[in-house]
Amino acid sequence: MRDWMRSVPTMIVRGKGPYLFDIHGKKYLDGNSSIWTNIHGHRHPHLDRALQKQIRKLAHCSSLGLANEPASILARELIDRTPKSLKKVFYSDDGSTAIEAALKMVHQAHVHRKEKRGAFLGLEDGYHGDTIGAMSVGGSRGFHGVYKELMFRTEKVPAPYCYRCPYNRAKPQRADARTYAKCNLECVSLLEKKFKKARRPFAGAVIEPLIQGAAGMIAHPKGYLKRFAALCRAHGVPLIADEVMTGFGRTGTLFACEQEKVSPDLMCLAKGLTGGYMPLAATLTSQKIFDAFLGDYAERKTFFHGHSYSGNPLGCAVAMASLETFDREKTLKRVSRRGAELETMLQAFWENPHVGDVRRVGLVAGVELVRDWKTRKAYDWKERVGGRVCEEAKKWGVLTRPIGNVIVIMPPLCVTKEQLQMICDVLRKSVRRVCGG
Ligand SMILES: *Cc1c(COP(=O)(O)O)cnc(C)c1O
């Protein structure tokens, strides 16, 4: 807080496409999509219009005992576009609340069915939000260590983090660690063991499919998600896919689960749901979970969870416009082209000996900075290397935030090849200025 109090904040006043403008008129490329929320760019005409149209009808009404038009239309659309297992939509406000609702729903469904269950299972270093339940199933020691007395007990397995995996016997190379790892997929055997050893089936299992965002852009080895899902299925454990970051085209498909043909029992959506316009979240569930709540008034099977702004009509209207934009602009096709271009651009990072790993899924990439690539020796966190690189990049007109010493590249999906090149060039220059090399 002392650093913040001493600093002069950058006051953002305006946006256009992938750009943000500060109060002095300085232009920045929004290299992390305003913390992973923005999808089609700022001030997109179709999204702007949808909001204007809706606000002339209704800004908000409660979802307690009422339906509203945009929320119902959007729910139908979400069910049509997500894996077939998902049949019902529950609205809240943010990623954390989408997770919170999923955990409570799964727990309560077990209670209603009189099933005795164990704890929830999650990945070490997982990040699912900052509320108590989301923190509990996450494993972010850095962010959440101080709150550990407040959290409930969960089970954890190591994240499949090839670059720093203790079972990876390969010497570091100048390539994405997933491509040259030497191991027996111990991440999967540990997971199998965890399921087998559990005295009771887990209450549920939470995973960010394909790539863990706030854990440091940990891209999983191919097939991990599919095996995780298969184990859940075999043991009757509800699978909760946290697609808060990976959803809405970031990984190349509309949802990351599609890439390994996984049909989760619950899916949490937020961040990109409204194209980055409004806070809105959704927890999607299977018919089976939904049915566990069907009862007469006296049975007390109500899901006692509701937020004042659940199903906000403005948020739902703009979310619908964002989904339409995927069709109108063939956004996913462009992401696939841009992703391939980004892959080529990322190669230039290897020239710097302080780059230890570069990993990309779709239009999401992480560049892990290290003191020495030959030993994978990390920088001390107190050196704040990632933060300093991003401060340098800001001077050159590129905004992004690091996760520790991992630099995040996650532009809005409307980014052009030239803009993407500029993001990479500025970040490479900034790494050189801060780390040398
Ligand atoms: C950001 C994030 C959350 C939390 O979402 P908020 O809207 O910030 O509460 C949960 N899960 C993942 C994977 C996220 O990236």
The ligand as an SDF file (V2000), in Angstrom:
LIG
                    3D

 15 15  0  0  0  0  0  0  0  0999 V2000
  -10.6370  -14.5780  -12.1510 C   0  0  0  0  0  0  0  0  0  0  0  0
  -10.9570  -15.9780  -11.8940 C   0  0  0  0  0  0  0  0  0  0  0  0
  -11.9060  -16.3360  -10.9260 C   0  0  0  0  0  0  0  0  0  0  0  0
  -12.5860  -15.3200  -10.0640 C   0  0  0  0  0  0  0  0  0  0  0  0
  -13.3610  -14.4510  -10.8080 O   0  0  0  0  0  0  0  0  0  0  0  0
  -13.7590  -13.0050  -10.2240 P   0  0  0  0  0  0  0  0  0  0  0  0
  -14.7090  -12.4620  -11.2270 O   0  0  0  0  0  0  0  0  0  0  0  0
  -12.4770  -12.2210  -10.1600 O   0  0  0  0  0  0  0  0  0  0  0  0
  -14.3520  -13.2100   -8.8820 O   0  0  0  0  0  0  0  0  0  0  0  0
  -12.2040  -17.6700  -10.7820 C   0  0  0  0  0  0  0  0  0  0  0  0
  -11.6150  -18.6060  -11.5250 N   0  0  0  0  0  0  0  0  0  0  0  0
  -10.7030  -18.2990  -12.4730 C   0  0  0  0  0  0  0  0  0  0  0  0
  -10.1040  -19.3850  -13.2910 C   0  0  0  0  0  0  0  0  0  0  0  0
  -10.3240  -16.9750  -12.6840 C   0  0  0  0  0  0  0  0  0  0  0  0
   -9.4010  -16.6770  -13.5830 O   0  0  0  0  0  0  0  0  0  0  0  0
  1  2  1  0
  2  3  1  0
  2 14  2  0
  3  4  1  0
  3 10  2  0
  4  5  1  0
  5  6  1  0
  6  7  2  0
  6  8  1  0
  6  9  1  0
 10 11  1  0
 11 12  2  0
 12 13  1  0
 12 14  1  0
 14 15  1  0
M  END
$$$$
